[in-house]
Amino acid sequence: MPRFARFGSVGWCRVTNSPITQGDLVLPCLDEAEALPWVLSRIPDGWRALVVDNGSADGSAALAERLGARVVREPRRGFGAACHAGLLAATAPLVAFCDCDGTLDPAELPRVAAPVAAGDADLVLARRRPTVRGAWPPHARVGNRVLARMLRRRTGVRLADLGPMRVARRGPLVDLGLTDRRNGYPLQMVVRAAEAGWRIGETEVAYGPRTGRSKVTGTWRGTWRAVSDMRTVLK
């Protein structure tokens, strides 16, 4: 059974202006032009943005390039397809994943990554703390809670949230051989990491309302599709 660690929400050190790239931040992107300027402006020093365009029709890819991000194009639709394309394109020692809709602040990434960078954890997830009412709809919370319980029964790993922001080392992450290319990708990552004996922990980050139209958590249909994909991973 994997060892489990929980990390507090306090900061760990001051981020310095360093030319060395500590990590690549994978940002799966499907029509997120409204959110991109703010998201990319929040990338911390030492991290490089990899915007994975998954077939946007609103000019997201061109906008991301103008704003200085590296753009990876993944024509195969699916959240997992976009995440995995970003993982394979990454070259830095650490790889992080974050939604590109403005709900999460990339500026919090150094704190989430700190235990992995220090060698105290192999995978750290960020549990979401809603900052305003409605940021995390009840149906999405319920679905997340059910999956977390299923994950605990399957692997023994206790997580309060299967949050979309997470950090791991690139090499071991590639070696997990993740195959899901839909919404089950984030959960498959945790399951396979647990089966490999990884030290898995979580810390807290703020979670705000998304910018633009919601595709998953903001709708019953999107949430149900995501939960269904993830339940398939646990079978």
Helices and strands as residue ranges (DSSP letters): E 4-6, E 23-29, H 36-41, E 47-53, H 60-66, E 70-73, H 79-89, E 94-97, G 106-108, H 109-117, E 123-130, H 138-155, E 166-169, H 170-175, H 185-195, E 200-207, H 220-234
